[in-house]
Amino acid sequence: MNTKTKKRKYVRYVSYGSNLSRDRFLCYIKGGQPKGSEKIEVGCLDKSLPIKEETYIINHPLYFAKESIRWQDQGVAFIGLTKDEKYKTYSRKYLITLEQFLDVVKQENNGATFSIKLEEVMQSGSKTFRESWYGTILYLGGDDEGIPIFTFTSGWDLDVPFNKPSKE
């Protein structure tokens, strides 16, 4: 990373479910309407593209629960809160700024304002900042450059009835 890059705080955001689609995820960065969605995303204040991206395996279970009009009244993707090496959830890992990550979380929570200290999330492994579908930030560890890796999911973990995902 160059000098300008080092002054900014970065995180690695791990996306799963429908955000495995790069085009869909970039609507949260640049703004726009993801294919198959009726919602137009506002995007991040900083609309710069991720610096780096790669595949990543999350050792937490992927499950589908609840139902959403956005997904033809079918299940929505979530990650379980407990790490277990037997689970292999495929995902995309993006190197983005801390501010972009918080903007993405805000958009996934319907624009709700929140305050969270990621240091606390790193100490405890997860932290619920809002009772909502994606109101829990999950710390997945650090990478070889010392950059923390985060995703977000629900705080209810596997305590809900599962629901099959839509074909979309």
N, C-alpha and C positions, 0 to 999 in steps of 0.2 A: 504494500500500500504506500502511496506517496504521502508527502507531508500534509497536504490538504485533507486527505482521507483519514489520517491518524488523529486529527483534531476532533473529528466527529465520533460519536459513540455508535457502535454497530452491534447488531445482534444477528443471529441466524434464526429466521422464521421457518418453521417446518409446516408445510400445508399438506392436507390429506383430503379425501373425499372429492368434491367437485373442484376444489382448488388445486388438484393435481394438474388441471388444465392451465397451462401458462397464460393463455389468452384470458381466461376467466380471472385468474389471480391478478393480472396486470390491470384489470378494470378497477381493482381496489387501490392500485398505485396511481394510474393515470386518470381514472374516472371513466365512465362509460357504462354501457349496458351489456352484461355478459350474455352470450348466446343461450337461449332457452329461459332467460330471466325477464320478468316484467319490470324489474327495479333498475333504475339508473344509479350507479354508484358515484359518489362525489369525488373519490380519489383522495390521495394524500396531499398535504400542503406541499411537500417536496415530491414532485412527480418524476424524479430521476429513476431510471430502471435499476433493478438489482445489480450489484457489482459482480456477483457470482451466483451460480445456481448449479445444483447437482441432485442426484437421487439420494435418498436417505431411507433407512429402515428404522422405524419406531418400535421399540420392544414393549409396546402397550397394545391391548386389544382394540381393534376397530369394531364399532357396532353401529347399528342404525336404530333409531328410536324416534318417538314423537311422530308428528306428521306435519307437512307443510304444503300450502297451496302452491308455493314455488316449485315443489317437486311432486305435483299431481296427487296431493294428499297422501304421499308415501313417506317413508322414513328418511331421517336426516343423519348424516355421518357425525360420529363422535369418537373420541379416543378415551379409553379407560384411564383412570388415574394411577393405577398400580403397574409398575414396571415388572415385566416377566419375560425372560429370554425366550420362552416358547412362542411368543407372539412376534410376528413379522408383518408390520403394517407399512406398506410402501408409501413413500411421500416424496415431496420436493423440498429441498432446503435452499432458502434464498438468503444471501447476505444483503441486508438492508439497514438503514439507519434505525436507531432506537425510536425516533419520532415517527418514521414510517410504520414501524411495527405497531406503535400505540394508535396511529390513525387507522390501520387495518382492523385492529381489535375494536375500535370505536365503531367503524362501519358495520362490522359483524354483530354489533350490539345496537343496531338501529340508531346510531348517532349519540348514544348515551355518554354523558360526561362521567369520567371516573378518575380516581387518583390511585396509583399503585406504585410501590417501591419494588423494583425488580430484584434488588438485593435480598429482600424478604422472601420473595418467591424462590430464589436460589437457595436460601437457607432451609426453607421448609419443603421444597420440592413442588409445591403448588400453592396457589392462593386464589380464593374466590373474592372478587371485587364487586360482584353483582349477581343476584339470583336470576340467571337467564341461561339460554341455551349455550352461549359461548362466553360466560362470565367468569371462567376460571382459567388462569394462566398456569401452564405446566412447564416446569424447567426440565429439560431433557439432558442436561450436562453441558460441558464445554467442548470446544474443538481443539485441534492441535495449535491454533493461534491464540488460544485463551478467550475466544469470543463465545459468549453464552448462547445456548440453543433453546428456543422457546416455541411452544405452540399454545393453542387455547382450545378449550372444550367445555363441557358442562361440569358442574360440581356434584351432580347426583350420581356420577360414576355408572355402575351397571345396575342400579336400583330401579330401573324403569322397564316397562314392557318393550321388547324389541318390535320393530316394524320393518318390513322389507323395503329396500330402496326403490325409487322409480327407475324406469329404463333409461331416463335421461342421465 
